[in-house]
Amino acid sequence: MSGVDGVRSVLVRLRTRSGLSADRLRSTEVDVEPVLELPIVRQVVRTTGASAPEAAVEAIRVMAGQLGTTDLVVVDVVLSLGIIEERFAGTPGLADLYAADVGERRRLLVDRWAELHDLLGESRPPKPPTVRTLRLALEAESLNKLAELCVGSSVLDATAAEADHSRPTVTVIGSAVMDFIFLVDHLPTASSAAPTDVFEESPGGKGLNHAIASARLGMDVHLVAAVGDDDRGRQLLDYLVAEGVRINLIKMTAGRNPVVAVFLLRNGGSANVPWMNAAEVRLDPLDVSASGVRAVLESTDAVVLTFEAQAEVVSSALDSIGNQARKPLVVVRPSPALPNPQVLYEHFSKIDYLIGTQAELRDLLPSAKRDITVEELAQSLLTLGVHGVCITEEFGCLIRSEYIQANIAQFPAAMRDTPGAREAFSAALILKLLEKNRKIDERDLKWATAAMAASQSYGGVADSMPAQEQVDRVVGIPGARTS
């Protein structure tokens, strides 16, 4: 893995003397840039405002905490990180492990090998090494694993702030991309062109759009996504922070951030050409199971999942949510289409609402006939265990659920559709569901439907997500369908 050798070299050289600390990183003659320039370190700096040396120590401690028991014991004591002492505060003698001399730390580690493993829940630890074996072999292996974690930058969860439970809390799992938006009269066909003089580069992605929509409606929002460690990735983080979205669960990895070419038609509708760079920038199932993500999922009021992540990530998230004592509201935006959606059927009973167009929802039923009616589509998905289905087309909505069945006509609209309409609707629906203890009525559905009309724009999709007062204004327009 690119960069591992440099990080490992820094860790090996800084294990001497008093170990790794912010002061040591500031004063050492060792070239520590490979550590200070890690994406995960820059993420801590961005999230907390800490200095780079302080952020490096914090990030390394978090990554060390994800190691197996033996590797954790070795790197904690050798680098003098203080993780075990912090976890088991009050246990006699643990402070001695972090002596000022690495030789003394090694001796104490070997002497207390079984005790330290037992503290960490490992009742049958491997045979204690000699000090020589520890120094010449075991330390190198454990520090290499730590370097690989730091460079791979798994989701960082050390800096998670307490959610603001005075407001509804939402966790969105999806993507954050940069949209290249072209406004065209028609889509080009083979060997043709569709010239335009309107181009915009803007934050996008269904996950990011939903997070922005939720934040603008007044909810406290975490976004779980992956971004690249490039200018576009950093611009996305700045944008999310400015919009009040929490970014501590966003994974920054070495690589170019995904981009999507969005062709907007002047009369509404769109076509996308995504480049997701999944080889370098993606969420993995282990990211969703990271302790910080689990803690947020256990305390959040609602979870939104898009299919921008791998099916394995969606499955892992739904599985984790299903095992929680406190189950949040679960909303799924099934887009883009999965090649084998049947793999998620076993988790459908954990989904409170599926929200999408007829085409998006029909893709969940690959064996269904192509001329399936809207009613048949909704009932088929309910039969698979989903508790509610919302079909949104051209700013109107059909809902079928255990609590309510309704058809909501569209509000006055200048356009036929916009790319972020369903994210605006979904965020508005979640707000009403949480305010009403999940027992909404037609008035609430009409308010959520109005959010789609309020999102009409030829510009950036995220920027078009409406605030509550904008939705209220659409509901109050003369001639709008209100009850």
N, C-alpha and C positions, 0 to 999 in steps of 0.2 A: 504494500500500500504506500503510495507516494507520501513522503514526509515522515514516515514512521522512524526511519533511521536517525533523522535529525532530532526528533523529540526524545527518542530513547537515549541518544548520546547526552542530551542535556540532563535527563533524569539520572543517568548513571554517574555523571560527573558531580551532580549536586547532592548525591546521597551521602557524600563525605561530610565530615565535621558535624554541624548541627542539623543538616538535612535541608529540606525545601521550605522556604518561607518567602514572603514578599520582600523583606529586607535583603535576603540572600540574592534574590533575583535582581534587585537594584544594584547591589555592590559587587557581585562576582565578576571575575574576568572572563568567565565562560560565555560564549556567544549563546544567549538565551532567546534570540529572535525566533527560532523554530517553535518555541512554546508560546511566546507572547503574541505571535501572529496566527495562532490557531483560530479557525472560525469560531470554535466554541468559546474561546477566551474573549474574542471580540463581541460575542453575543452577551456574555456576562457584563462586559463594559457597557454595552448599549442598554442592557436591561436595568442595571443597578447604578451606573455612574461610577463604579469602582475604578481605581487605577488598573493598568494592565497587569502589573505584578500581583496585586491583590486578586484580580479576576482569575489569573492563571492558577493561583493556589486553590481558589474556590472550585474552579472547573476540574482540576486534577483530583481534588477530594471527592467530587461528585462521581467522576469516572471510576475512581478507585472503589467506591462503594458498590459499583456494578460488577466487580470481579468476583470470582469464586472465593470460597472461604480461605484456602491456603494462600492464594495470590493476594487477597486483601490483607491478610495478616503480615505477609512479607513486605509489601510496599508501604503499608501504614507505619510499621516500625522502622524500616530502613530509611524511608524519607522523612520520618518524624512528622506525620500528618495529623496525628491525634484523633483519628476517627474512632478507634475502639474506646479510648478514654471518654470521648463525648457520648458514645452510645451507652456506655455502662458507668455513667458518673456515680461516684461513691464507692466503687469497687476498690478495695485497698491495693496499693502498689502499682496501679496501671500507669500513673504519671512517671514512674521510674523507667518505663519502656522507652521514653523519648529523651534519653540522656543526650548530653551535648556532644558525645563522641560516638561515631558510628560503630566502633569496635565494641563498646559497651552495649549498645543497642542490639547488636548481633548476638552477643553472649546471653543477654536477658531473653531475647526471642527464642533461642534454642532451649534455654532452661524452662521457659513457660509455654512451650509449644502446645502441649496437650490442653493446658488451662485456657489458652486463648481460643483454640478451636472449639472447646466446650462452651465458652461464653457465646460464641457465634452460632451455636446449635449443631456443631459437627461432633457427634459423639465418638466417631471412629476416624480420627485424623490419620494422615499418612505418618510413617515413621519419622521422628525428629531428625533433621539433618545435622551434620557437624557444622561448626562455624565455617570451616574451610569450604564445604560443599555449598553452604548458603551463599558465601561470598563469590565463589567461582562459577556456580551454575544456577542455583535457584533464583537468586536475585535478578540475573539477566533475563531469565524466562518470564518472571512476573512483571518486570519493568517493561519488557517488550509487549506483553499483553495490555498493559496500561497505556503504552504509547499508541497501540493500534486503536484502542477505544477513544483516545483523545483525538486522533486524526480522523477517525470515522465519525466522530461527534454525534453520538446518539442523542436523542431528545434531552435537552437540559432541563432539569426540574428542580434545581437547588434554589432558584430565586422566586419560586411561586409565592405570590402575595395572597393574603387572605381575600377571598371573594367578598364583594359588597352585597351581603344578603338583605340589605334594605331594598335592593332592586332584584328583579328576576335575573337568574344567572344562566348563561348559555355557553356550551362548549361545542365548537364547530370543528369537524375533522374533514379536511379537504385540501385544496391546492391554493397556492398564491402565485399568480403568473403576471407577466406584463403583456397586456393586450396591444397589438398593433391594429388600430381601427381605421378602416377605409370605408367612406360613405360612397356608395355607387348606385346608379340607376338600375343596373341589372348585373347578374353574375356572369363572369366570362365563361364561354364554352371553349372547347378544344380549338386551338389555332385562332382564338379571338382575344380581344382585350376589352376591359371595362375601365376606361380612364377616369380618374377622379382628381380633384384638387383639394380634397379634404382628407387629411391624415392626422391621427392623434395617437400618441403612446400613453397608455393609462393603466393603472393597477387593475387586475381582474382575477378571474378564476372563481368557480362557484363557491369554494370555501371562503375565500376572501370577501366576495360580494355578500355572502350571507352574514359573515361576521360584521361587516360595515353596516348592513341593513339592520341587524339586531342592535348594534351600538347606537345608531341614530334614533332608534325607537326607545332608547333609554335603558337597555339591558346591560348587564355586566358580562363581558364576552371574553372567552379564551379561544384562540385559534390554534389548532394542532395541524401543522403543515410543514413542508420542507421548502427551503429556499436555497438558491445558490449563493456562494460567497463571491459575488461580483457586484458591479455597480447597481444593476437592476434589483438583485436580491436585497441590497442594503436600502435602496429607495423604497422597496415594498415595506420593509420593517419601519422605516421612518414614517411612511404613510399610515400604517396601522397604529403606531404610537400616537400620531397626531389625531387620529379618529377615536382614540380611547380604547382600542382593542389590546388585550394583554398578549404579549409576544413571548413570554418566558417558556412556552411549550412549542415554539417553532424551532425546527431543526435546521441549522445552517451547515451545508456541506460544501466541500470544494467542488466547483463545477459551475457551469453557466446556468443561470436561472431559466426555467421554462418560459416560452413565449407562445402566444396564440395570435394568428392573423384573423381578424374579425371583419367580415364584409357585411356592413349594414346597408340594407336596402332603404331607399328614401321613403317608401310607403310602409315600412315595417318588415320584420323578419330579418334573418341573418344566416350566414354560413361561416363556419370556423375551419381553420387549418391549424391544429395544435402541434407544437413541438415541445413535448414534455420532458425531454432529456432524462428519462427514467433510469438510464444507466448510472447517472451521477446524482440526481436530485430526486429523492422519493422517500416516502414513509415506508417503514418496514413493520411487520407485526410486533417485533420486540419494542419498537418505539411506543406503541399503544399500551404495552404492558409495563412501561417504565413507571417507577413508583410515583413520580410527580403527576403523570397523566392519570394513573389510577386514582390518586387522591382527589384530583379535580373531578373526575367522572363520578366519584362516590358522593360528592357534595353539590354537584351542579343540579339545577332544576330541569334543564333540557339539554339533549344532545342532538346535534344535526350531523348526519353522515352523507357525504356525496360519494359517487362512484369514481371520482378522480383518483382515489387511492386504489391500490391493488385489492382484488376480492379478498385476499388473505387478511388485509388490514381491516376491511369492513367486517369480516367474519370475526376477527379477534376482538374488535371493539364491541360488537353485539354480544359475543360470548362473555366478555368481561362485565358488561352492563347487566346481562341476565343473571349473573351470580351475585350481584350486589344486594345487600339487605334493603337499601333505599333505592328504588328504581326511578330514574328520571323519565321525563317525557322524551320519547325517541322519535325523531322525524328523519326520514330518508329521502334524499333527492337522487333518484336513480339515473344519473346522467354523469358522464357518457355511458353508453351501453356496455355491459360486460359480455364477454364471449360465451360464458357459461353461467348465467344467473341462477341456474338450478342449485348451485353449490350453497346459495344463501337461503334456500327454502326452509331449512331446519331452524333458521333464526327469525323467520317472519313473524312468529308469535310475539317477539320482543319489540316489534315496530308498532308504534301508535298511529303514525300517519305516513303514507307514501304520497309524495306530491310531485306531479309532473304532467307533461302533455300526454295526449293519447299515445303518440308514437313512443315516448320514453317508457310509459307503463306497459305498452304492448310488447316491448322488447324483453320484459321480464317473463313473458309467456311464449317462448320460441315455438312451442308445438301448437299454439292456438291458431285458428284460422285467421287469415289476414283481414277479413271483413267483420271481425268481432265487433259487436255494438258497444257503445260506451257503458251501458248497464251491464252487459256480459263481462266486460273487462273489469269493472269495479267488483262485481260479485265473485269473479274468478280469483282475484287477489285476496278478497276477504276470506274465501274458502281456504286459501293457503295459510291463513292464520293472522294476517295483518288486521289491526283493529280499526283502521280508517283509511280511506282513499280519497285524495283530492285530485281531480282532473282539471287543469287550467288551460284554457284555450282563448286566445284573443281577448285577454283581460276579463274573461268570465270564469266561473268556477262551478263544478259539480262535486258535491261531497257525499260520500256514503260511509257511515261509521256506526258504531254501536250506540252512539248518543244522538246523532242527528243525521238526517238525510235532507238535502236541499240542493236546488239549482239556483245559482246567483248570476243574474244577467250582468253583462259588462257595463261599466260606467262610460260616459262619453270619452272617446279617445280619438286622437288625431292619427295614430299609427295602428297597424294591425297587431303588432307584437313587438317586444323588445327583449334582448338577451337576458336581462336581470329581472324580468317580471316575476318569475317563480320564486326567486330568492326574496324579493320584496314581499310577496304574498306569504311565503313560509314564515318569515320573521314576524310579520304582523299577526299571523294565525297563532304562532307560539306565544306571543305576548298576551293575546286574549285567552288562550287556553290556560296559561299560568295565572292570570288574574282571576279567572272564573273557576279555578279548581278543575279544569278540563271539561266543564259543562257549559259549552258555548251555545249561543242561539243564532238565529239568522242575522240579527243586527251585528253581531261580532263577525260573522262571515262576510257581510257586506263591507265592513270596515277593512277586513283583510283584502278583499277583492279590490277595494278602492286604492290600496297600496300599489297594486299593479299599474293602474292608470297614472298614479302619481310618479311612477318611475320612468315614464317616457322620456327618451333623450336620444339624440344623435351622437352624443359624446361618450365619455368613459362610463362604463357600466357601474362601477363602484360609486363614482361621483353622483350617479342618478338615484341612489337609494334614498327614499324620502324619510323625513322626520315626522313625528306624530302630527304636528300642526299642518303639514302638507297633506297628509292623508285626511285629516279632518276637513280641510278645505275642499278636497274632491268630493267627500261625502255631502258637503253642504252646497255644492253647485246646483243651481236651479235645474230641475229636470233629472237630476241624479236619482237613482232608485234607492230610496231609503224607507225604513219602516217607522 
